[in-house]
C-alpha cells in the first residue's frame, strides 16, 4: 500500500490523498482549494495524477474543501464509484449544486465586464457536471464494512465533525497479508451538540490525521456560551445587528440549537433571527431525515419546544429580494449567512452594510483560512474592500473558537491515544505552525513517528 499526498498538505483546504493498494488506485477526498484569488485559481490546474487510472473515491464528508473538485474529476474522465456516508450523500447534492450556481453566476458577471476579444471566464464546473457526479455516488452506513474493490474493504466511523462526517478505515488484502490505513477525516470536539462524539479506531499501520487546530486549545464550552450571551446582550443594548458568517452545514445548525436551548436565559424572543442562506435551509431538511445520527440530547431537543429549526422569530430568506430586505434592519437582528470564511455568498452584502457601524457586531464561529476576507477581519484589518468598495471597519469583532467543528490539540491527542498500537502518523489539513506544534506534542506524549505531509510526498504502508 502506498499513499501520495496532493492536497491539504501544508494548508487546510483542498483535501486529496491518493492510495495505491491491492492493484487499485483510489482517492481519499477530492476537495476544493479555498483562500485568496491566487489560491483558488489552482483549482483549474490539471490533477497531479492520471484521472482515468483512479478506480474509486472515498469521501470523508460534504464540506466543499473535501468534495468540491469531484465534478472536475468526473469531467476529466473519472468513471468509478464515490463511496460516502448516507447523510453525506444527501448533503453532497446541496453543497455541489450551490457551488456550481455560484461559479456560474461569478462567470456570468465577470463576462459582462470583459471587452470583445478577451477570453470568456469559464466556471470551474456547472450544475450539469454535478448531475454526473451524483450518479456515481454509493452511500454507506457507519460501522458497516464494504468491499469497494477486490481486496479493498472500507469501514466508515463517525468523526463527529458535521452530519455524516467519517473517519475512513481502509483494509487492503495483498500477498503479504493485510494492511490498515486510517484517514481521520476532520474530527469534531467531544460534546458538540447534535452530533455524537468521534468514534475511535482500534489499530492502523499508518494514520493520516487532520491538524487544523493542532497548536491550540479551545475555550471550555461553558465559557463559549457565556461569550455568545455577552455579545448578544451588548449588541442589544447598543442597538446594533449581530452578523454571523457560518458554514451552511454544521455551525448554522449548532447556533439554532443553542438559541433554542437558551431561549429564555438569552432572551432570544426579542431578536429577529434571519437564516440568510438558501443552502442552509435545504440542509435543515437533511438533518430532519437523519435524526438517528444525533446524540441523545439532540434527539430530546427535537421533541421539545421551541424546536431548534422552527423558532417563532426565525425567518428563512431564500430569494435574493428577501435577503436585500434585511438591509432595512439597522438593529435588533441576528443575521446568519454564508459563506463561513466571508469569501463569497450573502454574508459579504451584510458586511458591506454593517461593518461601518460602531454598534454592529461580527461573530466568527468557524475556521478562517489564510487569504480570506474572514481571516483579514479576524486579524484586525481596519480597511477591507467588498464589491470594489473600500470600507472602514468600525464594527466590533468576536472570535468564538469554542464553537469550532474541529477538535483542538488535547482532543486530537486523546483520539490518537485510543489507537492501541501507536502507529506512525502523517499530519494533513493544517498550516505548518499548527502541524509542528501537534507533531511535537505527539512525539513527547507517545514517542511515535510523526511526519508533515507535503504535496508529492509518498509514504509506504
MIKOL-284264 format. One record per residue (C-alpha): x, y, z. Coordinates in nm, 3 decimals, always signed. Last residue first. Layout:
REM residues N
<atom east="X" north="Y" up="Z"/>
...
END
This chain:
REM residues 461
<atom east="+0.233" north="+0.138" up="+0.450"/>
<atom east="+0.452" north="+0.322" up="+0.203"/>
<atom east="+0.461" north="+0.703" up="+0.200"/>
<atom east="+0.489" north="+0.938" up="-0.093"/>
<atom east="+0.522" north="+1.317" up="-0.066"/>
<atom east="+0.406" north="+1.498" up="-0.380"/>
<atom east="+0.247" north="+1.789" up="-0.194"/>
<atom east="+0.391" north="+1.792" up="+0.158"/>
<atom east="+0.272" north="+1.588" up="+0.457"/>
<atom east="+0.425" north="+1.651" up="+0.799"/>
<atom east="+0.564" north="+1.330" up="+0.951"/>
<atom east="+0.514" north="+1.189" up="+1.302"/>
<atom east="+0.681" north="+0.873" up="+1.437"/>
<atom east="+0.560" north="+0.779" up="+1.784"/>
<atom east="+0.707" north="+0.863" up="+2.124"/>
<atom east="+0.355" north="+0.888" up="+2.268"/>
<atom east="+0.345" north="+1.208" up="+2.476"/>
<atom east="+0.657" north="+1.391" up="+2.358"/>
<atom east="+0.626" north="+1.276" up="+1.998"/>
<atom east="+0.259" north="+1.369" up="+1.991"/>
<atom east="+0.318" north="+1.716" up="+2.141"/>
<atom east="+0.596" north="+1.792" up="+1.895"/>
<atom east="+0.387" north="+1.681" up="+1.600"/>
<atom east="+0.092" north="+1.889" up="+1.724"/>
<atom east="+0.302" north="+2.206" up="+1.744"/>
<atom east="+0.458" north="+2.141" up="+1.405"/>
<atom east="+0.117" north="+2.083" up="+1.249"/>
<atom east="-0.033" north="+2.402" up="+1.390"/>
<atom east="+0.264" north="+2.615" up="+1.278"/>
<atom east="+0.263" north="+2.446" up="+0.939"/>
<atom east="-0.098" north="+2.508" up="+0.846"/>
<atom east="-0.326" north="+2.209" up="+0.884"/>
<atom east="-0.517" north="+1.950" up="+0.682"/>
<atom east="-0.255" north="+1.673" up="+0.693"/>
<atom east="-0.029" north="+1.516" up="+0.955"/>
<atom east="+0.124" north="+1.178" up="+0.869"/>
<atom east="+0.123" north="+0.945" up="+1.169"/>
<atom east="+0.314" north="+0.630" up="+1.260"/>
<atom east="+0.102" north="+0.379" up="+1.453"/>
<atom east="+0.052" north="+0.381" up="+1.834"/>
<atom east="-0.062" north="+0.014" up="+1.852"/>
<atom east="-0.380" north="+0.069" up="+2.056"/>
<atom east="-0.534" north="+0.367" up="+1.882"/>
<atom east="-0.720" north="+0.533" up="+2.173"/>
<atom east="-0.436" north="+0.780" up="+2.229"/>
<atom east="-0.494" north="+0.919" up="+1.881"/>
<atom east="-0.834" north="+1.050" up="+1.988"/>
<atom east="-0.694" north="+1.195" up="+2.312"/>
<atom east="-0.409" north="+1.368" up="+2.129"/>
<atom east="-0.651" north="+1.520" up="+1.878"/>
<atom east="-0.879" north="+1.640" up="+2.157"/>
<atom east="-0.592" north="+1.794" up="+2.354"/>
<atom east="-0.475" north="+1.971" up="+2.035"/>
<atom east="-0.818" north="+2.106" up="+1.942"/>
<atom east="-1.124" north="+1.944" up="+1.785"/>
<atom east="-1.259" north="+2.082" up="+1.461"/>
<atom east="-1.619" north="+2.200" up="+1.422"/>
<atom east="-1.523" north="+2.515" up="+1.611"/>
<atom east="-1.781" north="+2.651" up="+1.853"/>
<atom east="-1.525" north="+2.713" up="+2.127"/>
<atom east="-1.331" north="+2.946" up="+1.900"/>
<atom east="-1.575" north="+3.236" up="+1.931"/>
<atom east="-1.384" north="+3.513" up="+1.753"/>
<atom east="-1.556" north="+3.847" up="+1.817"/>
<atom east="-1.535" north="+4.163" up="+1.606"/>
<atom east="-1.682" north="+4.504" up="+1.685"/>
<atom east="-1.790" north="+4.710" up="+1.385"/>
<atom east="-1.588" north="+5.016" up="+1.286"/>
<atom east="-1.422" north="+4.879" up="+0.973"/>
<atom east="-1.353" north="+5.145" up="+0.711"/>
<atom east="-1.491" north="+5.008" up="+0.386"/>
<atom east="-1.332" north="+5.038" up="+0.041"/>
<atom east="-1.588" north="+4.945" up="-0.225"/>
<atom east="-1.497" north="+4.718" up="-0.516"/>
<atom east="-1.753" north="+4.456" up="-0.418"/>
<atom east="-1.601" north="+4.442" up="-0.069"/>
<atom east="-1.263" north="+4.600" up="+0.006"/>
<atom east="-1.141" north="+4.597" up="+0.365"/>
<atom east="-0.996" north="+4.866" up="+0.592"/>
<atom east="-0.908" north="+4.840" up="+0.961"/>
<atom east="-0.791" north="+4.479" up="+0.938"/>
<atom east="-0.790" north="+4.319" up="+1.284"/>
<atom east="-0.665" north="+3.963" up="+1.224"/>
<atom east="-1.022" north="+3.836" up="+1.248"/>
<atom east="-1.121" north="+4.075" up="+0.969"/>
<atom east="-0.836" north="+3.963" up="+0.745"/>
<atom east="-0.917" north="+3.598" up="+0.819"/>
<atom east="-1.281" north="+3.648" up="+0.726"/>
<atom east="-1.185" north="+3.815" up="+0.398"/>
<atom east="-0.987" north="+3.504" up="+0.309"/>
<atom east="-0.614" north="+3.484" up="+0.235"/>
<atom east="-0.528" north="+3.240" up="+0.514"/>
<atom east="-0.825" north="+3.028" up="+0.617"/>
<atom east="-1.084" north="+3.138" up="+0.874"/>
<atom east="-1.203" north="+2.849" up="+1.094"/>
<atom east="-1.550" north="+2.879" up="+1.241"/>
<atom east="-1.767" north="+3.084" up="+1.479"/>
<atom east="-1.680" north="+3.441" up="+1.384"/>
<atom east="-1.916" north="+3.695" up="+1.546"/>
<atom east="-1.947" north="+4.032" up="+1.374"/>
<atom east="-2.103" north="+4.306" up="+1.588"/>
<atom east="-2.263" north="+4.633" up="+1.479"/>
<atom east="-2.279" north="+4.931" up="+1.716"/>
<atom east="-1.986" north="+5.113" up="+1.558"/>
<atom east="-2.138" north="+5.087" up="+1.210"/>
<atom east="-1.903" north="+5.076" up="+0.908"/>
<atom east="-1.900" north="+4.695" up="+0.901"/>
<atom east="-2.280" north="+4.682" up="+0.869"/>
<atom east="-2.395" north="+4.727" up="+0.507"/>
<atom east="-2.083" north="+4.587" up="+0.340"/>
<atom east="-2.080" north="+4.304" up="+0.592"/>
<atom east="-2.439" north="+4.222" up="+0.502"/>
<atom east="-2.355" north="+4.200" up="+0.132"/>
<atom east="-2.048" north="+3.986" up="+0.208"/>
<atom east="-2.259" north="+3.748" up="+0.418"/>
<atom east="-2.466" north="+3.667" up="+0.110"/>
<atom east="-2.217" north="+3.432" up="-0.052"/>
<atom east="-1.848" north="+3.471" up="-0.114"/>
<atom east="-1.513" north="+3.487" up="+0.061"/>
<atom east="-1.667" north="+3.555" up="+0.402"/>
<atom east="-1.497" north="+3.248" up="+0.558"/>
<atom east="-1.826" north="+3.085" up="+0.662"/>
<atom east="-2.004" north="+3.178" up="+0.343"/>
<atom east="-2.277" north="+3.207" up="+0.429"/>
<atom east="-2.534" north="+3.388" up="+0.643"/>
<atom east="-2.663" north="+3.406" up="+0.999"/>
<atom east="-2.811" north="+3.751" up="+1.062"/>
<atom east="-2.919" north="+3.832" up="+1.417"/>
<atom east="-3.134" north="+4.144" up="+1.401"/>
<atom east="-3.213" north="+4.410" up="+1.662"/>
<atom east="-3.051" north="+4.696" up="+1.472"/>
<atom east="-3.022" north="+4.860" up="+1.131"/>
<atom east="-3.293" north="+4.635" up="+0.985"/>
<atom east="-3.382" north="+4.766" up="+0.638"/>
<atom east="-3.083" north="+4.576" up="+0.499"/>
<atom east="-3.272" north="+4.252" up="+0.569"/>
<atom east="-3.484" north="+4.329" up="+0.262"/>
<atom east="-3.186" north="+4.252" up="+0.040"/>
<atom east="-3.205" north="+3.891" up="+0.151"/>
<atom east="-3.577" north="+3.872" up="+0.073"/>
<atom east="-3.506" north="+4.011" up="-0.276"/>
<atom east="-3.238" north="+3.746" up="-0.327"/>
<atom east="-3.488" north="+3.468" up="-0.258"/>
<atom east="-3.430" north="+3.215" up="+0.020"/>
<atom east="-3.460" north="+3.417" up="+0.338"/>
<atom east="-3.556" north="+3.180" up="+0.618"/>
<atom east="-3.708" north="+3.367" up="+0.912"/>
<atom east="-3.669" north="+3.265" up="+1.275"/>
<atom east="-3.886" north="+3.451" up="+1.526"/>
<atom east="-4.101" north="+3.150" up="+1.629"/>
<atom east="-3.802" north="+2.913" up="+1.632"/>
<atom east="-3.866" north="+2.624" up="+1.396"/>
<atom east="-3.522" north="+2.474" up="+1.336"/>
<atom east="-3.429" north="+2.446" up="+1.704"/>
<atom east="-3.779" north="+2.325" up="+1.805"/>
<atom east="-3.906" north="+2.553" up="+2.080"/>
<atom east="-4.017" north="+2.333" up="+2.233"/>
<atom east="-3.918" north="+1.969" up="+2.276"/>
<atom east="-3.904" north="+1.655" up="+2.058"/>
<atom east="-3.604" north="+1.780" up="+1.861"/>
<atom east="-3.436" north="+1.871" up="+2.191"/>
<atom east="-3.463" north="+1.510" up="+2.311"/>
<atom east="-3.296" north="+1.382" up="+1.995"/>
<atom east="-3.033" north="+1.648" up="+2.045"/>
<atom east="-2.955" north="+1.534" up="+2.400"/>
<atom east="-2.933" north="+1.170" up="+2.291"/>
<atom east="-2.675" north="+1.231" up="+2.016"/>
<atom east="-2.797" north="+1.267" up="+1.660"/>
<atom east="-2.736" north="+1.009" up="+1.384"/>
<atom east="-3.092" north="+0.869" up="+1.407"/>
<atom east="-3.219" north="+1.221" up="+1.338"/>
<atom east="-3.114" north="+1.174" up="+0.975"/>
<atom east="-3.415" north="+1.300" up="+0.779"/>
<atom east="-3.451" north="+1.613" up="+0.995"/>
<atom east="-3.085" north="+1.694" up="+0.938"/>
<atom east="-3.136" north="+1.664" up="+0.563"/>
<atom east="-3.430" north="+1.906" up="+0.582"/>
<atom east="-3.214" north="+2.156" up="+0.770"/>
<atom east="-2.961" north="+2.135" up="+0.486"/>
<atom east="-3.214" north="+2.282" up="+0.244"/>
<atom east="-3.246" north="+2.594" up="+0.461"/>
<atom east="-2.868" north="+2.614" up="+0.488"/>
<atom east="-2.840" north="+2.616" up="+0.108"/>
<atom east="-3.085" north="+2.901" up="+0.063"/>
<atom east="-2.880" north="+3.102" up="+0.311"/>
<atom east="-2.997" north="+3.402" up="+0.505"/>
<atom east="-3.103" north="+3.242" up="+0.830"/>
<atom east="-3.253" north="+3.553" up="+0.982"/>
<atom east="-3.333" north="+3.598" up="+1.350"/>
<atom east="-3.535" north="+3.899" up="+1.466"/>
<atom east="-3.448" north="+3.933" up="+1.831"/>
<atom east="-3.654" north="+3.987" up="+2.148"/>
<atom east="-3.756" north="+3.620" up="+2.170"/>
<atom east="-3.393" north="+3.519" up="+2.228"/>
<atom east="-3.390" north="+3.641" up="+2.587"/>
<atom east="-3.056" north="+3.463" up="+2.644"/>
<atom east="-3.184" north="+3.276" up="+2.952"/>
<atom east="-3.528" north="+3.213" up="+2.798"/>
<atom east="-3.429" north="+3.061" up="+2.464"/>
<atom east="-3.112" north="+2.903" up="+2.597"/>
<atom east="-3.161" north="+2.560" up="+2.436"/>
<atom east="-3.345" north="+2.706" up="+2.136"/>
<atom east="-3.072" north="+2.959" up="+2.059"/>
<atom east="-2.813" north="+2.688" up="+2.125"/>
<atom east="-2.967" north="+2.457" up="+1.866"/>
<atom east="-3.000" north="+2.742" up="+1.617"/>
<atom east="-2.628" north="+2.806" up="+1.654"/>
<atom east="-2.549" north="+2.437" up="+1.605"/>
<atom east="-2.749" north="+2.424" up="+1.281"/>
<atom east="-2.565" north="+2.721" up="+1.132"/>
<atom east="-2.228" north="+2.585" up="+1.250"/>
<atom east="-2.263" north="+2.243" up="+1.092"/>
<atom east="-2.354" north="+2.265" up="+0.725"/>
<atom east="-2.427" north="+2.615" up="+0.593"/>
<atom east="-2.094" north="+2.739" up="+0.723"/>
<atom east="-2.147" north="+3.049" up="+0.929"/>
<atom east="-2.065" north="+3.418" up="+0.897"/>
<atom east="-2.255" north="+3.557" up="+1.197"/>
<atom east="-2.364" north="+3.920" up="+1.185"/>
<atom east="-2.513" north="+4.070" up="+1.501"/>
<atom east="-2.710" north="+4.391" up="+1.448"/>
<atom east="-2.686" north="+4.701" up="+1.664"/>
<atom east="-2.899" north="+4.877" up="+1.923"/>
<atom east="-2.624" north="+4.934" up="+2.178"/>
<atom east="-2.804" north="+4.735" up="+2.449"/>
<atom east="-2.899" north="+4.459" up="+2.208"/>
<atom east="-2.544" north="+4.426" up="+2.077"/>
<atom east="-2.408" north="+4.408" up="+2.429"/>
<atom east="-2.658" north="+4.139" up="+2.532"/>
<atom east="-2.591" north="+3.931" up="+2.219"/>
<atom east="-2.214" north="+3.950" up="+2.262"/>
<atom east="-2.245" north="+3.862" up="+2.632"/>
<atom east="-2.465" north="+3.561" up="+2.556"/>
<atom east="-2.217" north="+3.438" up="+2.296"/>
<atom east="-1.933" north="+3.475" up="+2.547"/>
<atom east="-2.124" north="+3.284" up="+2.814"/>
<atom east="-2.173" north="+3.004" up="+2.562"/>
<atom east="-1.800" north="+2.999" up="+2.495"/>
<atom east="-1.720" north="+2.990" up="+2.866"/>
<atom east="-1.949" north="+2.688" up="+2.909"/>
<atom east="-1.789" north="+2.521" up="+2.606"/>
<atom east="-1.441" north="+2.549" up="+2.755"/>
<atom east="-1.216" north="+2.754" up="+2.532"/>
<atom east="-1.037" north="+2.568" up="+2.258"/>
<atom east="-0.678" north="+2.454" up="+2.298"/>
<atom east="-0.418" north="+2.540" up="+2.037"/>
<atom east="-0.144" north="+2.414" up="+1.808"/>
<atom east="-0.310" north="+2.119" up="+1.636"/>
<atom east="-0.614" north="+2.328" up="+1.547"/>
<atom east="-0.637" north="+2.219" up="+1.183"/>
<atom east="-0.427" north="+1.905" up="+1.243"/>
<atom east="-0.600" north="+1.627" up="+1.050"/>
<atom east="-0.456" north="+1.278" up="+1.074"/>
<atom east="-0.341" north="+1.023" up="+0.819"/>
<atom east="-0.270" north="+0.709" up="+1.021"/>
<atom east="-0.045" north="+0.424" up="+0.909"/>
<atom east="-0.042" north="+0.057" up="+1.011"/>
<atom east="-0.366" north="+0.111" up="+1.198"/>
<atom east="-0.538" north="-0.004" up="+1.516"/>
<atom east="-0.857" north="+0.023" up="+1.722"/>
<atom east="-1.028" north="+0.325" up="+1.569"/>
<atom east="-1.219" north="+0.561" up="+1.796"/>
<atom east="-1.559" north="+0.719" up="+1.726"/>
<atom east="-1.582" north="+1.097" up="+1.730"/>
<atom east="-1.854" north="+1.213" up="+1.973"/>
<atom east="-2.213" north="+1.207" up="+1.851"/>
<atom east="-2.354" north="+1.515" up="+1.683"/>
<atom east="-2.644" north="+1.741" up="+1.787"/>
<atom east="-2.431" north="+1.948" up="+2.022"/>
<atom east="-2.053" north="+1.902" up="+2.020"/>
<atom east="-1.963" north="+1.723" up="+2.343"/>
<atom east="-1.630" north="+1.589" up="+2.221"/>
<atom east="-1.473" north="+1.810" up="+1.957"/>
<atom east="-1.507" north="+1.721" up="+1.588"/>
<atom east="-1.254" north="+1.532" up="+1.378"/>
<atom east="-1.199" north="+1.613" up="+1.011"/>
<atom east="-1.108" north="+1.299" up="+0.816"/>
<atom east="-0.912" north="+1.061" up="+1.037"/>
<atom east="-0.772" north="+0.861" up="+0.747"/>
<atom east="-0.680" north="+0.509" up="+0.861"/>
<atom east="-0.469" north="+0.268" up="+0.655"/>
<atom east="-0.473" north="-0.099" up="+0.751"/>
<atom east="-0.251" north="-0.357" up="+0.580"/>
<atom east="-0.341" north="-0.724" up="+0.544"/>
<atom east="-0.114" north="-1.013" up="+0.443"/>
<atom east="+0.197" north="-1.031" up="+0.225"/>
<atom east="+0.006" north="-1.142" up="-0.084"/>
<atom east="-0.234" north="-0.846" up="-0.054"/>
<atom east="-0.550" north="-0.770" up="+0.136"/>
<atom east="-0.602" north="-0.396" up="+0.185"/>
<atom east="-0.806" north="-0.256" up="+0.473"/>
<atom east="-0.916" north="+0.108" up="+0.462"/>
<atom east="-1.061" north="+0.271" up="+0.775"/>
<atom east="-1.206" north="+0.612" up="+0.693"/>
<atom east="-1.305" north="+0.865" up="+0.959"/>
<atom east="-1.645" north="+0.999" up="+0.876"/>
<atom east="-1.865" north="+1.306" up="+0.860"/>
<atom east="-2.235" north="+1.233" up="+0.805"/>
<atom east="-2.360" north="+1.537" up="+0.997"/>
<atom east="-2.061" north="+1.756" up="+1.074"/>
<atom east="-1.739" north="+1.695" up="+1.268"/>
<atom east="-1.831" north="+1.399" up="+1.495"/>
<atom east="-1.598" north="+1.161" up="+1.305"/>
<atom east="-1.845" north="+0.870" up="+1.292"/>
<atom east="-1.658" north="+0.564" up="+1.162"/>
<atom east="-1.664" north="+0.446" up="+0.799"/>
<atom east="-1.539" north="+0.098" up="+0.709"/>
<atom east="-1.373" north="+0.034" up="+0.373"/>
<atom east="-1.259" north="-0.300" up="+0.230"/>
<atom east="-1.009" north="-0.339" up="-0.054"/>
<atom east="-0.915" north="-0.682" up="-0.195"/>
<atom east="-1.148" north="-0.659" up="-0.493"/>
<atom east="-1.288" north="-0.304" up="-0.492"/>
<atom east="-1.537" north="-0.131" up="-0.260"/>
<atom east="-1.564" north="-0.421" up="-0.015"/>
<atom east="-1.791" north="-0.262" up="+0.245"/>
<atom east="-1.754" north="-0.287" up="+0.622"/>
<atom east="-2.060" north="-0.148" up="+0.807"/>
<atom east="-1.959" north="+0.073" up="+1.101"/>
<atom east="-2.137" north="+0.382" up="+0.961"/>
<atom east="-2.378" north="+0.332" up="+0.674"/>
<atom east="-2.276" north="+0.361" up="+0.310"/>
<atom east="-2.400" north="+0.562" up="+0.009"/>
<atom east="-2.263" north="+0.500" up="-0.345"/>
<atom east="-2.231" north="+0.819" up="-0.551"/>
<atom east="-2.162" north="+0.781" up="-0.925"/>
<atom east="-2.492" north="+0.928" up="-1.047"/>
<atom east="-2.433" north="+1.228" up="-0.821"/>
<atom east="-2.114" north="+1.319" up="-1.005"/>
<atom east="-2.285" north="+1.339" up="-1.345"/>
<atom east="-2.551" north="+1.571" up="-1.203"/>
<atom east="-2.280" north="+1.797" up="-1.062"/>
<atom east="-2.141" north="+1.848" up="-1.413"/>
<atom east="-2.484" north="+1.971" up="-1.526"/>
<atom east="-2.482" north="+2.218" up="-1.236"/>
<atom east="-2.163" north="+2.364" up="-1.378"/>
<atom east="-1.791" north="+2.332" up="-1.309"/>
<atom east="-1.485" north="+2.553" up="-1.268"/>
<atom east="-1.679" north="+2.832" up="-1.438"/>
<atom east="-1.546" north="+2.962" up="-1.773"/>
<atom east="-1.447" north="+3.331" up="-1.794"/>
<atom east="-1.451" north="+3.441" up="-2.158"/>
<atom east="-1.126" north="+3.522" up="-2.334"/>
<atom east="-1.092" north="+3.886" up="-2.436"/>
<atom east="-1.175" north="+3.980" up="-2.794"/>
<atom east="-1.472" north="+4.192" up="-2.703"/>
<atom east="-1.424" north="+4.355" up="-2.365"/>
<atom east="-1.493" north="+4.176" up="-2.042"/>
<atom east="-1.733" north="+4.338" up="-1.796"/>
<atom east="-2.033" north="+4.116" up="-1.866"/>
<atom east="-1.800" north="+3.813" up="-1.863"/>
<atom east="-1.724" north="+3.864" up="-1.494"/>
<atom east="-2.092" north="+3.868" up="-1.400"/>
<atom east="-2.162" north="+3.548" up="-1.595"/>
<atom east="-1.854" north="+3.374" up="-1.455"/>
<atom east="-1.949" north="+3.467" up="-1.099"/>
<atom east="-2.305" north="+3.345" up="-1.157"/>
<atom east="-2.185" north="+3.010" up="-1.294"/>
<atom east="-1.940" north="+2.960" up="-1.009"/>
<atom east="-2.207" north="+3.048" up="-0.751"/>
<atom east="-2.452" north="+2.805" up="-0.907"/>
<atom east="-2.187" north="+2.531" up="-0.919"/>
<atom east="-2.100" north="+2.579" up="-0.552"/>
<atom east="-2.470" north="+2.559" up="-0.458"/>
<atom east="-2.518" north="+2.245" up="-0.667"/>
<atom east="-2.209" north="+2.093" up="-0.506"/>
<atom east="-2.318" north="+2.157" up="-0.148"/>
<atom east="-2.682" north="+2.055" up="-0.193"/>
<atom east="-2.605" north="+1.733" up="-0.383"/>
<atom east="-2.334" north="+1.639" up="-0.134"/>
<atom east="-2.564" north="+1.681" up="+0.165"/>
<atom east="-2.770" north="+1.372" up="+0.079"/>
<atom east="-2.461" north="+1.160" up="+0.011"/>
<atom east="-2.308" north="+1.293" up="+0.331"/>
<atom east="-2.611" north="+1.166" up="+0.523"/>
<atom east="-2.561" north="+0.814" up="+0.384"/>
<atom east="-2.183" north="+0.802" up="+0.437"/>
<atom east="-1.955" north="+0.804" up="+0.133"/>
<atom east="-1.831" north="+0.593" up="-0.158"/>
<atom east="-1.780" north="+0.759" up="-0.496"/>
<atom east="-1.788" north="+0.490" up="-0.766"/>
<atom east="-1.567" north="+0.499" up="-1.077"/>
<atom east="-1.591" north="+0.696" up="-1.401"/>
<atom east="-1.317" north="+0.960" up="-1.367"/>
<atom east="-1.254" north="+1.124" up="-1.706"/>
<atom east="-1.185" north="+1.496" up="-1.678"/>
<atom east="-1.545" north="+1.599" up="-1.610"/>
<atom east="-1.562" north="+1.338" up="-1.335"/>
<atom east="-1.261" north="+1.489" up="-1.158"/>
<atom east="-1.394" north="+1.841" up="-1.220"/>
<atom east="-1.727" north="+1.750" up="-1.061"/>
<atom east="-1.538" north="+1.597" up="-0.765"/>
<atom east="-1.337" north="+1.917" up="-0.711"/>
<atom east="-1.552" north="+2.047" up="-0.424"/>
<atom east="-1.565" north="+1.734" up="-0.208"/>
<atom east="-1.320" north="+1.791" up="+0.079"/>
<atom east="-1.280" north="+2.171" up="+0.077"/>
<atom east="-1.653" north="+2.186" up="-0.007"/>
<atom east="-1.761" north="+2.030" up="+0.320"/>
<atom east="-1.955" north="+1.711" up="+0.243"/>
<atom east="-1.769" north="+1.445" up="+0.440"/>
<atom east="-1.497" north="+1.176" up="+0.429"/>
<atom east="-1.531" north="+1.088" up="+0.059"/>
<atom east="-1.390" north="+0.758" up="-0.066"/>
<atom east="-1.315" north="+0.779" up="-0.438"/>
<atom east="-1.282" north="+0.483" up="-0.673"/>
<atom east="-1.081" north="+0.331" up="-0.961"/>
<atom east="-0.847" north="+0.620" up="-1.039"/>
<atom east="-0.645" north="+0.545" up="-1.356"/>
<atom east="-0.865" north="+0.777" up="-1.567"/>
<atom east="-0.756" north="+1.076" up="-1.359"/>
<atom east="-0.386" north="+1.020" up="-1.420"/>
<atom east="-0.225" north="+1.206" up="-1.131"/>
<atom east="-0.122" north="+1.562" up="-1.040"/>
<atom east="-0.468" north="+1.695" up="-1.135"/>
<atom east="-0.452" north="+1.962" up="-1.402"/>
<atom east="-0.486" north="+2.324" up="-1.282"/>
<atom east="-0.827" north="+2.492" up="-1.255"/>
<atom east="-0.839" north="+2.456" up="-0.875"/>
<atom east="-0.511" north="+2.648" up="-0.856"/>
<atom east="-0.705" north="+2.965" up="-0.937"/>
<atom east="-0.846" north="+2.942" up="-0.584"/>
<atom east="-0.509" north="+3.005" up="-0.423"/>
<atom east="-0.444" north="+3.311" up="-0.637"/>
<atom east="-0.787" north="+3.452" up="-0.560"/>
<atom east="-0.707" north="+3.406" up="-0.189"/>
<atom east="-0.842" north="+3.119" up="+0.019"/>
<atom east="-1.005" north="+2.793" up="-0.082"/>
<atom east="-0.873" north="+2.485" up="-0.262"/>
<atom east="-1.159" north="+2.249" up="-0.348"/>
<atom east="-1.161" north="+1.892" up="-0.225"/>
<atom east="-1.118" north="+1.547" up="-0.376"/>
<atom east="-1.141" north="+1.314" up="-0.079"/>
<atom east="-0.946" north="+0.991" up="-0.018"/>
<atom east="-0.866" north="+0.892" up="-0.373"/>
<atom east="-0.834" north="+0.541" up="-0.516"/>
<atom east="-0.590" north="+0.335" up="-0.714"/>
<atom east="-0.609" north="-0.044" up="-0.744"/>
<atom east="-0.369" north="-0.342" up="-0.757"/>
<atom east="-0.426" north="-0.436" up="-0.395"/>
<atom east="-0.328" north="-0.082" up="-0.288"/>
<atom east="-0.242" north="+0.259" up="-0.434"/>
<atom east="-0.385" north="+0.547" up="-0.233"/>
<atom east="-0.411" north="+0.909" up="-0.350"/>
<atom east="-0.481" north="+1.185" up="-0.098"/>
<atom east="-0.690" north="+1.497" up="-0.163"/>
<atom east="-0.806" north="+1.766" up="+0.083"/>
<atom east="-0.805" north="+2.108" up="-0.089"/>
<atom east="-0.818" north="+2.326" up="+0.224"/>
<atom east="-0.613" north="+2.347" up="+0.544"/>
<atom east="-0.260" north="+2.403" up="+0.418"/>
<atom east="+0.073" north="+2.220" up="+0.432"/>
<atom east="-0.061" north="+1.904" up="+0.270"/>
<atom east="-0.431" north="+1.980" up="+0.234"/>
<atom east="-0.389" north="+1.847" up="-0.122"/>
<atom east="-0.178" north="+1.603" up="-0.326"/>
<atom east="-0.036" north="+1.347" up="-0.085"/>
<atom east="+0.066" north="+1.010" up="-0.223"/>
<atom east="-0.006" north="+0.692" up="-0.025"/>
<atom east="+0.132" north="+0.343" up="-0.098"/>
<atom east="+0.000" north="+0.000" up="+0.000"/>
END
